[in-house]
Amino acid sequence: MRAAVLYGTVAAVVSSGLAAPPAGGDTRTGRAAEPAVERAAARAADEGIRFGKCPVVEGLPDGVRCGTVKVPLDYARPDGRQISLTVSRVEAKGKDAKGKKVARQGALVFNPGGPGASGMFFPLVGHLPGWKRVAAAYDLVGYAPRGVGRSAPLSCRDPKRLHQGLSPAPTHPSEAYKKERIARAKAFARGCARRGGSALRHYHSLNNARDLDVLRAALGEPRLTFMGASYGTYFGALYASLFPSHVRRMVFDSAVNPDPEQIWYRNNLDQSAAFEGRWADFRAWVARHHRVYGLGDTPEKVLRSYERAAARLAARPAGGKVGPGQLQGAFLQAAYYDDHWPQRALALSAYLKGDPKPLVRIAGPYPGAAVEQENASAVYTAVECNDGPWPTRWRVWDRDNTRLARTAPFETWDNVWTNLPCAYWGGPRQRPFDVRTGPGELPPTLILAAERDAAAPYAGALELHRRLWGSVLVTERDAGNHGVGWGSNTCVNGYVEAYLLEGRLPERHAACAPRPEPSAQRVKGLEKPRAVGG
């Protein structure tokens, strides 16, 4: 019920203050641009991919092979400047656990989301028990999309400046703080323009979808088998609409709302609203385990414990490294992933009892990851800003998010600061493509969604299901983990495996009971934070 109220609030505050794509932008959107893709794909099919030992910088073991595929920087000029995307692969095992021969079904290509996340590590999942049968039948293929890692990388600022200084996280920021963040957003947008140059405009979701077709051809696959998570579902849906006859099977895990009106300002408002619900879910779980963590036996008391920690960190940062902003960032990950709940609760409990080390371990900066984190931030910003219209007047952002923060304070303003450079983006914008397929155009596809997912609210899965003819939606009821497939829900995993291995799907909609809640236990080793995809 609370989520319904929040979404109603979002609908009420969204304004008509979005800037239209300016004249002079890339008008070759949609199917009219795709003859250029056919040309690039034909060239890639002739050249193929020369797989060999992976460069040391990729950090991949010897069993994984790496290569590159060339794609046009600008599909309006398919014979012009080419950029190289890095690709990783582990070939199909060809045998099941009992040694019985298994027929190869081609390549399974994966994208983990972002924008800005790399899929280069994906082939390693074949070592996990749940993936054994799929790894026997498919080559597992990962890649770094344009801009990511070594794939014509983007950068908007010096990575050495990424972790300079502590940050506050006001849920109701002052006018002075807003002015400071506006200045930072403008500087960030200028840095992207300066470092990216004229190429920057070509980093967007339509080109990610086009690159995917060139990759398909380079792999020698007549039709694509693809699994995308989070943002990967969006450009996967673009691909399905642009190239429906090139699709074999597609899995959309934690689907993003593809409605052109949602890309991306409104989607971010919906996301901020949904995070409030997941933040409440986490606090309710902590309260149920008050005897373990001592943070309060009601969600309200847990919130007071969190606020007490934030106030203490504002006065004296933990280890000189963790202030309120770092605290909020660490606990945002608990709103993404259930398996982070025990570690976050333990770290907060320990900090309030006088031991800051667990909190510093999970919330402090990791200078060794600065280059990767800055690159991911640059790609995220470029793609989202290039993909569609954004409000260009601060008063629109201020009005909409001030209203939303009254009922959803946890992530609203932090989400604003992440996306605010798009208000001051200087390059041309794309017109969001209308994702849609008609009867018989597209083979059956599989959509996975958790009802309480905050990063990809459930309404997005319903919308994608409505737009892709013949798609099947599998819902994890009363659950909110971001990323549903091949987690701890055996019901969901069964549907995914049956689809990928046999092409078998249920009727239009199926449901699974929620995965088990994480156990409350004192964790000895606290993990480093994983990258959060949108």
N, C-alpha and C positions, 0 to 999 in steps of 0.2 A: 504493500500500500504506500509506504514511504517513497519507493522508487517511482510509483505512478504519479505521486504529487510532484516529485522533482521534474519528471519529464513534462508534466503540465506546465511547470514554471518555465522550462526551457522554451516551450512552444510560445509562451506568452511574451518572453523577452526578446526573441529573435526579431531583428529589425530588417528593414529593406535597405540598410546602409552598405550593402556590398558593392564594391567597385566592379563595373563591367570590364571584361577583358579589353585592353586598349587596342586601338587600331594599330595595325602593323605586326600583330602577333602571328603565331603560326596558325594559318587557316587550314592547313592540311591535316585536320583532325578527322578521325573516323575512317570509314572504309575508303574514302577518296584517296588517302595517302598510301594505301596498301600495295599497289603495283610496285612501288619502290621497295617495299619489304620483300616481295616476291623476288625481285632482282638480287637483293642482298642475300636472301635465303638460298637462292640457286648457287650463288658464288660460294657460300659457306658449305653447301652440300658437296661441291666439287673439291673444296680444300680439306674438309673434315677437321678433326682436332688431333694433333699429335700429342698423345699422352705420354708422359715420362715422369721421372723423379720430381717430386714437389720441391720447390725452393725452400730453403731452411726457414725463411721468414714466415712461411705459412704454418709452421709448427705441426705438420701432419706426419704420421708414421709412414714407414716404407710401403705398407700395403695399399696406401692411397696414391693414385696417379693424378698428375696435374697437367693442364694444357691451357690454351687460350683460343678464343674465337673472336674474329674481327667483326665489328658492326659499324654502320655509319654513325658518325656523331649526329648528323642531321639527315633525316630520311627524305627531306626535300632535295637532297643532293647525295643520292646513294653511292655515287662514284667519287665523292669528295673525301674529306678527311675521315679516316677510320680510327676507331679506338679498340683496344683489346680488353676483353673480359676474361678474368681467370675462372677456370673450371676445375673441379675435382671429381674423381670417379673411383668407385670400387665395383668391379664387374660382378655380375650375378654369380653366386656360388654354384648353381646348377645341381645341387644336391640338398635334400632335406636333412633333418637331424639324424635320421636313420640311415643316411647314405643313399637313399633312393633318388634316382635321377629326376630333376624338375625342369620342365621346359622353360626356356627364357622368354619373358614377355616384353623385353625392351628396356628402355631407360625410365626411371622414375626421377623427375627433377623436382627439387624442393627449394622453396624460399621461406625464410623464417619471419619476414615482416620488416618493420622499421617505420618508414623508409630509413635505410642506412645500415641494416643488418646484413652480415655476410652469411652465406650458406655453405662456405667452404668445408666446414667440419661435418656436414650432414652425412657423408658416406660412412662415418664411424658408427652411426646408429646400428649398422648391421651386426655389431657385436653384442647388442642388447637382446635379451631373450625374446622380448615381444616382437622384434623385427626379423627374427630368423627366417620365417617362411617367406616374407617379402624379399629379403636379401637373397634368398635362393633363386627367386624368379626374376628379379629386376637388377639391372645396373643401378646403383645408387649414385645420383649425380647432384652435386652442389655447385654453386657459383656465386661470385660476387657481382651484383648488379653494377651498372655504370655509376661511377663515383665512389664506390666502396672499395676499401683495401687497395689493391694494386690495379683495379679496373678504372683507369683514367681518374684517379682520386681527386675529390674535391676537398678544399680547406677554406675556412672563413677567418681564421685567426691563428696566431702562434700557439701550438699546443702547450708550450711552457707557461702560458698565461691562464690555462684552463683552471688550475686549482689554486690560484692566487687569492688569498683572503677567504674569510668566512662569510656566510650569507644568512640573513634573517629569513623568516618565512611568515610574514604577517598575513593573517586571514582577513584583516580589514586594513589594508595599507593606507598610509597617510598620503596627502597630496605631494609632499616632498619626495616620498619614496617612489610614487608613481612617476614623477618627473625624472628621477634618476633612472628608472627602468626604461622609460621611453628613450632617453639618451643612449642607453646601452643597446637597445634594439636597433636604433638608427645606425649606430657604429657597427653593429654586427652585420646588418644588411649591406653597409658600404664595404665592409671587409670581404663579404662573399662576392660582391660585384668586382672589386679590385683583384682578388685572387682568381676568381673564376673566369673573368673576361667575357668575351663574346660567346664562349662555349656554354656558359652557365644556363642559358635559356633552354638548352636541349636536354637538361636533366629533369625529366618528368615522367609521369606514370604511363602515358601513351607510348613513349619511347621504351620504357621498361617492358611493356607488352610486346612491342615490335621486336625488341632484342630477344625475347623469349622464343619467338618464332624462328629467328636466325639460329639460335642455339639448338632448337629442335632439328633443324635441317643439318647443322654441322654434326650432330650426333648420329645422323643417318636414320632418324625416326620419321616415318611418313605421317604419324599422328602422335600427339603429345600426351604423355601421362604425367600429371603435375599435382603436387600438393603444396598449397600455400597457406601460411598462418598469418593471422592479423592483417597487416597491410598487404601481405602477399595474396590475400583473397581479393583485394581490390584490383590490382593489375592482372591477376588471374581471371577475374570476371571481365575485365576489358579484353583480354585475350580471347575468352570464350565468345564474346560478342563480335570481335573483329575477324576471328578466324575459326568459326564454329566447325567447319569441315576438317580442320587440322587437329581436333580434339579427340583423344581416345577415352581417357578417364581423367577426372579432376576432383580433388578433395579440397574443400574450402573450410579451414579450421579456424574458428573464432572470427566469423565474417564481419567485415566492415560494411557499413551502410553505403551502397553505391549510388544512391539517388543523387543526380547532379546538383540538386539544391543543397545537399549536405556537404559537398566537397569544398573546403575542409572546415570552414568556420563553424557551421552548425554541428558538424560531427564532434568538434572539440567541446562545444557547450554541452552536448549530450553526454560526452565522456566525463566531464567534470561533475555533472549531476549524478551519474552512476557511481563514481568513485566514493561519494558520500555513503551510499548504501553498503559498499564493500568495506569501507572503513568501519562502519557500524557492525558488520558481520565479524570482523576481526576482534573488535572490542568485546562483543558478546561472547566469543570463544574464550578470550582471555579471562573474562569475568567468571565463566563456568569453571575455570581452572585457577581460581583465586588461591586455593591451598598450595598450589605449586609456585605461583609467581608473586602472590601478595600485592597485586596491583589494583585490587578492588573487586567486589563481588557483584557489581552491576556495570553495564557499559558506561554509564555516566561517571562512576568512580574511576574506571580505567582511563577515561578521557582526562579527568583531573590529574591523574598520575602523569600522563603524557604531557599535559600543559605545565605541570610543575617541573618536569625535566627540561622542557623547552625554555622556561624562564631561567632556570639555573644555568643552562648552556649559554643563554644570551649574556649572562653576567660573567661566566667563566667557561670558555669552550673546553670540552673534554680533550685532554692531551694536546691542547692548543690547535686542534684540527677539526673538531666537530662542534658546530653551532646549530641553531634552530633549523637552518636550511638543510644542513646535512642530515639532521634527525628526520625531517620531513621526507627527504629523498629516500632514506632507508626504509621508512615505514610505508611509503608509497608502494614499494615492491611487495609488501604484505598484501596490498590491495590487488596486486596482479596474481600472486602465486600462493596458494594455501601452504605449500611446504616451507614457506618462509615464516609462518606464524610462530612456531616454537622458538626459533632463534631470535626474532625481534622481541618477543615477550621476555625472554631470558635476559637479553641485553638491556632492556629498559629496567627490568627488576634489579639487575646487578648495579646499574648506574645509580639508581635511587638509593641503593644500600651502600654506596661508597666505592664501588669498583667500576671505573670507567672503561677498562680494557675491552670487554666484549663489545661495547658500543663503538669504540674507536675502530675496532676490527671490522665491523660491518658497515659503518657509516663514514669512516675516514677516507681521504683521497688515496688513490693508487697511482702515483706518478708514472709507473711503468706502463700504464694503460692510457696515458694522456693522448697519444697520437691517435689511437683507435677511437677513443671517445670523441675527440674533436672532429675526426672524419665522419663519424656517425651523425653527429650534430649538424655538420655542414650539409650532408646529403639529405637528412630529414628536412631541414629548413628549405633547401633548394627545391626539392620535389613538392612539398606541400605548398610553398609560395607560388611555384610555377603552374601548379595543377588547375588553379581556378581563381575566382574573384575573392577578395578579402576586403573588409571595411578599411578605408584609408583615413578615416577620421577617428581620432582617439576617443572622442566623446561617445561613439557607438560602442566601442570595446568597454569603456568605463561604465556606461549605463547598463549594458547587458550583463556584465560580470558582477557589478555591484549588487544587482538584483539577485543574481544566482547565488552569490556568496552568502546571502542571508539564510539560505536553506542548505547550501552545500559548500561550507567554508574550507573543507580539508584540502582540496586540490584546485579549486577554481582559479585563484590568482597565480599559482605556480604554472598552470596550463597557459594562462595569458602570457606570462613572461617568456615561455618557450616558443610561442607562436607569433609574438608581437612583431618580429622583424618583417613578417609578411605585410604589415600595414605600410611599410616604407620600402618595399621591394621595387626596384627600378625597372626590371625587365618585363617583357610581354608575358601575358598569362594565357594558358590554354582555356578553351571552353570545355568544361567537363563533359565527357562522352556519355551518352544515354545507354547504359548497360541494359541490354534486352535481347532475348532470342525468342523466336516464334516456334510453333509446332513443327517438329521434325528437323529443325536446323541444327540442333546440338544433341549429342548423345547424353544419356542420363548422367547427372553429376551428383556429388554428395556434399552436403553442407553440415558442419558440426557447430554446435553452439551451446554454451552454458547460460542458463536463464539469468544469472546474476553477474555475468562478466561485466566488468566496468570499462576495461580498455576497449572492448568491442561490444557495446550494449546489444541486448538480444533483439531489439527492433531492427537492427541492421541485418541479422540473419533472416528474419521474416521478409524483409524487403528484397534481399538477394534471391530468396526462394521464390518470391512472386515474379521476379524479373527473368529468371532462367527457366525456360520451359522444360518440364520433365525432371527438374531437380528434386532431390529428396532431402528433407531436413531431419537430422537426428539431434534431439535436444537432451542435454543433461539437466534434469530437473533440480531446482533448488540448489544449484551449485554456481560458483563464480570464478573458478580457476581460469586464467587466460591461457588457452591452449588445451584442447579437449582430447585430441587423438593421441593414443599410445601413452596416456598417463596411467593412473591407477584404476580407471574405470574399465573393467573387462567387458562390460556390455557395449560401450562405445567402440572399444578396440575390435570387438567381433564384427561390427558393421563395417569398419574400415577395411579389415582384412578380407572379408567376404567380397567387398566391392573391388579392391585392387587385384585380388587373385582370381576371382571368378566372374566379376562383373555383376554380382548379385546384389540387389538393393531391396529394401522393404517398400511398402507403398509410400505415398507422398510424405508421410510424417511418421516418425517413430520416437519413442522417449525411453530414456534410461534413468534409473534411480541415481541419486548423487553418489559421488565417490566418498569413501570414508573420510571423516575429518582427521586432520593430523593429531597425533598423540601429543599430550603435554608431557614433555620430559626435558630434563636439563641436558642440553647438547654440549658435548665436550669441545668439538671443533666447529667454530662458526665460519660459514662459507664466505667467500668474497661475493660482492653483489654481482648478479648477472645483468647483462644489458637488457634494458626494458624496450620491447618493441611496441608500437602503437597500433 
